[in-house]
Amino acid sequence: MEHRRISLGRNLFQLGLRLGALGAVAIGSAGGSLALALARAAGCGAALAGGEVRFHDGRCAACAAWLGQYYQLPASLFLRQTGGDVTCWVLDHLGRLFDPPAFRQPCSPCTGTWDLLVGVDQAWAADRCAGVRRSGSVCALGPDGLTLALERMGYIIVPPRPGVPTLRSDQEGFSLTLEWNGSTRSLPGTDALEAAASWRFDREQIPAFRPNTQLL
């Protein structure tokens, strides 16, 4: 296990060199100390390549993708630890998975900088639901950003119960499904928060008007 951790650290340092050579990279992690240490290893590589490293406290990969797009960064990196395993998302300026080019000398003559961005989940939620007002009770299952966005829109968040719609996101906040009245369907959007902002509970719960043909 110790050898594996060291090997992962070397790999993430090398990845950091490649990302730092692009100019700037947002880096985040969740799930445990190994993911955090590997994120720092990548940050070291990126800074030594001359890149601007922006560590952040976002708690899922979709939030990391949004951050990179919002700041127009060439790349973002997010690591999720589950037990002893670590999953890595390397995303381009459009939030798509990509393989950064190989690192080639010479690197920047100056060491890059480290910055820390806090409140990223809240900023993600605020951006996705800006100007959106809703009402009603919903159940939210997913990353913290989903709950923050729904509360900001005006929904009351309640535990699962009959008759209440459940908005369920995958762990990383990329997709959103609606579970209600025994049916499940996917909601469209670039990520779970955009999908939640586009969905209107108040319209969904009103049955379509049908004329009473017996009176015609």
C-alpha positions as a Markdown table, in Angstrom:
| # | Residue | x | y | z |
|---|---|---|---|---|
| 1 | Met | 0.0 | 0.0 | 0.0 |
| 2 | Glu | 2.8 | 2.4 | 0.8 |
| 3 | His | 4.5 | 1.7 | -2.5 |
| 4 | Arg | 1.2 | 2.4 | -4.3 |
| 5 | Arg | 0.7 | 5.7 | -2.6 |
| 6 | Ile | 4.2 | 6.8 | -3.6 |
| 7 | Ser | 3.6 | 5.7 | -7.1 |
| 8 | Leu | 0.3 | 7.6 | -7.2 |
| 9 | Gly | 2.1 | 10.7 | -5.9 |
| 10 | Arg | 4.6 | 10.5 | -8.6 |
| 11 | Asn | 1.9 | 10.1 | -11.3 |
| 12 | Leu | 0.0 | 13.1 | -9.9 |
| 13 | Phe | 3.1 | 15.2 | -9.8 |
| 14 | Gln | 3.8 | 14.5 | -13.4 |
| 15 | Leu | 0.2 | 15.2 | -14.3 |
| 16 | Gly | 0.5 | 18.5 | -12.4 |
| 17 | Leu | 3.6 | 19.4 | -14.6 |
| 18 | Arg | 1.5 | 18.9 | -17.7 |
| 19 | Leu | -1.4 | 20.9 | -16.4 |
| 20 | Gly | 0.8 | 23.7 | -15.1 |
| 21 | Ala | 2.4 | 24.1 | -18.5 |
| 22 | Leu | -1.1 | 25.1 | -19.8 |
| 23 | Gly | -1.0 | 28.2 | -17.6 |
| 24 | Ala | -3.5 | 27.7 | -14.8 |
| 25 | Val | -5.4 | 24.8 | -13.2 |
| 26 | Ala | -8.1 | 24.5 | -10.6 |
| 27 | Ile | -7.6 | 21.6 | -8.2 |
| 28 | Gly | -10.0 | 20.1 | -5.7 |
| 29 | Ser | -10.5 | 16.8 | -3.8 |
| 30 | Ala | -13.0 | 15.0 | -1.5 |
| 31 | Gly | -13.3 | 11.7 | 0.4 |
| 32 | Gly | -10.1 | 11.4 | 2.4 |
| 33 | Ser | -6.5 | 12.4 | 3.2 |
| 34 | Leu | -5.0 | 10.4 | 0.3 |
| 35 | Ala | -7.0 | 12.4 | -2.3 |
| 36 | Leu | -6.0 | 15.6 | -0.5 |
| 37 | Ala | -2.3 | 14.6 | -0.5 |
| 38 | Leu | -2.4 | 13.7 | -4.2 |
| 39 | Ala | -4.1 | 17.0 | -5.0 |
| 40 | Arg | -1.2 | 18.8 | -3.3 |
| 41 | Ala | 1.3 | 16.7 | -5.2 |
| 42 | Ala | -0.4 | 17.7 | -8.5 |
| 43 | Gly | -0.4 | 21.3 | -7.3 |
| 44 | Cys | 3.4 | 21.2 | -6.6 |
| 45 | Gly | 4.0 | 19.9 | -10.2 |
| 46 | Ala | 1.8 | 22.6 | -11.7 |
| 47 | Ala | 3.5 | 25.4 | -9.7 |
| 48 | Leu | 7.0 | 24.2 | -10.6 |
| 49 | Ala | 5.9 | 24.2 | -14.2 |
| 50 | Gly | 5.1 | 27.9 | -13.8 |
| 51 | Gly | 1.3 | 27.5 | -13.6 |
| 52 | Glu | -1.2 | 29.3 | -11.5 |
| 53 | Val | -2.7 | 26.8 | -9.1 |
| 54 | Arg | -6.1 | 27.5 | -7.6 |
| 55 | Phe | -7.1 | 25.0 | -4.9 |
| 56 | His | -10.7 | 25.1 | -4.0 |
| 57 | Asp | -13.2 | 23.6 | -1.5 |
| 58 | Gly | -15.8 | 22.4 | -4.0 |
| 59 | Arg | -16.9 | 18.9 | -3.1 |
| 60 | Cys | -17.7 | 17.2 | -6.4 |
| 61 | Ala | -16.4 | 17.0 | -10.0 |
| 62 | Ala | -19.2 | 18.9 | -11.6 |
| 63 | Cys | -18.5 | 21.8 | -9.3 |
| 64 | Ala | -14.9 | 21.7 | -10.4 |
| 65 | Ala | -15.9 | 21.7 | -14.0 |
| 66 | Trp | -18.1 | 24.7 | -13.4 |
| 67 | Leu | -15.3 | 26.6 | -11.6 |
| 68 | Gly | -12.9 | 26.0 | -14.5 |
| 69 | Gln | -15.5 | 27.3 | -17.0 |
| 70 | Tyr | -16.5 | 30.3 | -14.8 |
| 71 | Tyr | -12.9 | 31.5 | -14.5 |
| 72 | Gln | -12.0 | 30.4 | -18.1 |
| 73 | Leu | -9.2 | 28.2 | -16.9 |
| 74 | Pro | -7.5 | 25.9 | -19.4 |
| 75 | Ala | -7.9 | 22.9 | -17.1 |
| 76 | Ser | -9.3 | 21.7 | -13.8 |
| 77 | Leu | -8.5 | 18.6 | -11.7 |
| 78 | Phe | -10.7 | 16.8 | -9.2 |
| 79 | Leu | -9.9 | 13.7 | -7.1 |
| 80 | Arg | -12.4 | 11.5 | -5.2 |
| 81 | Gln | -11.2 | 9.0 | -2.6 |
| 82 | Thr | -13.4 | 6.0 | -1.9 |
| 83 | Gly | -11.8 | 3.7 | 0.6 |
| 84 | Gly | -8.3 | 3.2 | -0.7 |
| 85 | Asp | -9.1 | 4.0 | -4.3 |
| 86 | Val | -8.8 | 7.4 | -5.9 |
| 87 | Thr | -10.7 | 8.5 | -9.0 |
| 88 | Cys | -9.4 | 11.4 | -11.1 |
| 89 | Trp | -11.2 | 13.9 | -13.4 |
| 90 | Val | -9.1 | 16.0 | -15.7 |
| 91 | Leu | -11.3 | 18.5 | -17.4 |
| 92 | Asp | -10.7 | 21.1 | -20.1 |
| 93 | His | -12.0 | 24.7 | -20.3 |
| 94 | Leu | -15.4 | 23.4 | -21.4 |
| 95 | Gly | -15.7 | 20.9 | -18.6 |
| 96 | Arg | -14.9 | 17.9 | -20.8 |
| 97 | Leu | -12.6 | 15.1 | -20.0 |
| 98 | Phe | -9.3 | 15.4 | -21.8 |
| 99 | Asp | -5.7 | 14.3 | -21.8 |
| 100 | Pro | -3.3 | 17.2 | -21.4 |
| 101 | Pro | -0.3 | 17.3 | -23.7 |
| 102 | Ala | 3.0 | 15.9 | -22.5 |
| 103 | Phe | 5.3 | 18.1 | -20.5 |
| 104 | Arg | 8.3 | 19.4 | -22.3 |
| 105 | Gln | 11.2 | 21.5 | -21.2 |
| 106 | Pro | 12.0 | 24.2 | -20.8 |
| 107 | Cys | 9.3 | 25.2 | -18.3 |
| 108 | Ser | 8.5 | 28.7 | -17.1 |
| 109 | Pro | 11.5 | 30.5 | -15.7 |
| 110 | Cys | 9.4 | 31.5 | -12.7 |
| 111 | Thr | 7.6 | 29.3 | -10.1 |
| 112 | Gly | 3.9 | 29.6 | -10.3 |
| 113 | Thr | 1.5 | 30.8 | -7.6 |
| 114 | Trp | -0.9 | 29.0 | -5.2 |
| 115 | Asp | -4.3 | 30.5 | -4.4 |
| 116 | Leu | -7.1 | 29.1 | -2.3 |
| 117 | Leu | -10.8 | 29.6 | -3.3 |
| 118 | Val | -13.4 | 29.1 | -0.6 |
| 119 | Gly | -17.2 | 28.9 | -0.8 |
| 120 | Val | -17.1 | 27.3 | -4.3 |
| 121 | Asp | -20.2 | 25.1 | -3.7 |
| 122 | Gln | -22.1 | 28.2 | -2.7 |
| 123 | Ala | -20.8 | 30.2 | -5.7 |
| 124 | Trp | -21.8 | 27.3 | -8.1 |
| 125 | Ala | -25.3 | 27.2 | -6.6 |
| 126 | Ala | -25.7 | 31.0 | -6.8 |
| 127 | Asp | -24.6 | 31.1 | -10.5 |
| 128 | Arg | -26.8 | 28.3 | -11.6 |
| 129 | Cys | -30.0 | 29.6 | -10.0 |
| 130 | Ala | -29.5 | 33.3 | -10.4 |
| 131 | Gly | -32.8 | 35.0 | -10.8 |
| 132 | Val | -34.8 | 31.7 | -10.4 |
| 133 | Arg | -37.6 | 31.7 | -7.8 |
| 134 | Arg | -39.5 | 28.5 | -7.0 |
| 135 | Ser | -41.8 | 27.2 | -4.2 |
| 136 | Gly | -42.9 | 23.9 | -2.7 |
| 137 | Ser | -41.2 | 21.0 | -0.9 |
| 138 | Val | -38.7 | 18.6 | -2.5 |
| 139 | Cys | -36.3 | 16.0 | -1.4 |
| 140 | Ala | -32.7 | 16.4 | -2.5 |
| 141 | Leu | -30.2 | 13.6 | -2.8 |
| 142 | Gly | -26.8 | 14.5 | -4.1 |
| 143 | Pro | -23.8 | 16.8 | -3.5 |
| 144 | Asp | -24.1 | 19.8 | -1.1 |
| 145 | Gly | -24.4 | 22.1 | -4.1 |
| 146 | Leu | -27.7 | 20.7 | -5.1 |
| 147 | Thr | -29.3 | 21.3 | -1.7 |
| 148 | Leu | -27.8 | 24.8 | -1.6 |
| 149 | Ala | -29.2 | 25.6 | -5.0 |
| 150 | Leu | -32.7 | 24.3 | -4.3 |
| 151 | Glu | -32.8 | 26.3 | -1.0 |
| 152 | Arg | -31.6 | 29.4 | -2.7 |
| 153 | Met | -34.4 | 29.1 | -5.3 |
| 154 | Gly | -37.0 | 28.9 | -2.5 |
| 155 | Tyr | -37.7 | 25.2 | -2.2 |
| 156 | Ile | -38.2 | 23.6 | 1.2 |
| 157 | Ile | -36.0 | 20.6 | 1.5 |
| 158 | Val | -37.6 | 17.6 | 3.3 |
| 159 | Pro | -36.8 | 13.9 | 3.8 |
| 160 | Pro | -38.2 | 11.4 | 1.3 |
| 161 | Arg | -41.9 | 11.0 | 1.7 |
| 162 | Pro | -44.9 | 10.0 | -0.4 |
| 163 | Gly | -46.2 | 12.7 | -2.8 |
| 164 | Val | -43.0 | 14.8 | -2.6 |
| 165 | Pro | -40.7 | 14.9 | -5.7 |
| 166 | Thr | -37.2 | 13.6 | -5.2 |
| 167 | Leu | -34.3 | 15.2 | -7.1 |
| 168 | Arg | -31.5 | 12.7 | -7.2 |
| 169 | Ser | -28.0 | 13.6 | -8.5 |
| 170 | Asp | -25.1 | 11.3 | -9.1 |
| 171 | Gln | -22.3 | 11.7 | -6.5 |
| 172 | Glu | -20.3 | 14.1 | -8.7 |
| 173 | Gly | -23.2 | 16.4 | -9.6 |
| 174 | Phe | -23.2 | 15.8 | -13.4 |
| 175 | Ser | -26.8 | 14.5 | -13.9 |
| 176 | Leu | -30.2 | 14.8 | -12.2 |
| 177 | Thr | -33.2 | 12.6 | -12.2 |
| 178 | Leu | -36.7 | 13.3 | -11.0 |
| 179 | Glu | -38.5 | 10.6 | -8.9 |
| 180 | Trp | -42.1 | 11.2 | -8.4 |
| 181 | Asn | -45.4 | 9.3 | -8.2 |
| 182 | Gly | -43.7 | 6.0 | -9.0 |
| 183 | Ser | -41.9 | 7.2 | -12.2 |
| 184 | Thr | -38.3 | 8.3 | -12.8 |
| 185 | Arg | -37.0 | 10.5 | -15.6 |
| 186 | Ser | -33.8 | 12.4 | -16.4 |
| 187 | Leu | -33.8 | 16.2 | -16.4 |
| 188 | Pro | -31.8 | 18.0 | -19.0 |
| 189 | Gly | -28.9 | 20.3 | -18.1 |
| 190 | Thr | -25.1 | 20.6 | -18.3 |
| 191 | Asp | -25.0 | 19.6 | -14.7 |
| 192 | Ala | -27.4 | 18.7 | -11.9 |
| 193 | Leu | -27.8 | 22.3 | -10.7 |
| 194 | Glu | -28.6 | 23.7 | -14.1 |
| 195 | Ala | -31.1 | 20.9 | -14.5 |
| 196 | Ala | -32.7 | 21.7 | -11.1 |
| 197 | Ala | -32.9 | 25.4 | -12.0 |
| 198 | Ser | -34.7 | 24.6 | -15.3 |
| 199 | Trp | -37.3 | 22.3 | -13.7 |
| 200 | Arg | -40.5 | 23.8 | -12.5 |
| 201 | Phe | -42.3 | 21.9 | -9.7 |
| 202 | Asp | -45.2 | 24.3 | -9.6 |
| 203 | Arg | -46.0 | 23.6 | -13.3 |
| 204 | Glu | -45.4 | 19.9 | -13.0 |
| 205 | Gln | -48.0 | 19.4 | -10.2 |
| 206 | Ile | -50.8 | 21.1 | -12.1 |
| 207 | Pro | -52.8 | 18.7 | -14.4 |
| 208 | Ala | -53.3 | 19.8 | -17.9 |
| 209 | Phe | -56.7 | 21.4 | -18.5 |
| 210 | Arg | -59.2 | 19.2 | -20.3 |
| 211 | Pro | -62.7 | 20.5 | -21.2 |
| 212 | Asn | -65.7 | 18.6 | -19.9 |
| 213 | Thr | -67.0 | 17.2 | -23.2 |
| 214 | Gln | -70.3 | 16.2 | -21.5 |
| 215 | Leu | -71.2 | 19.9 | -21.3 |
| 216 | Leu | -70.5 | 20.6 | -24.9 |
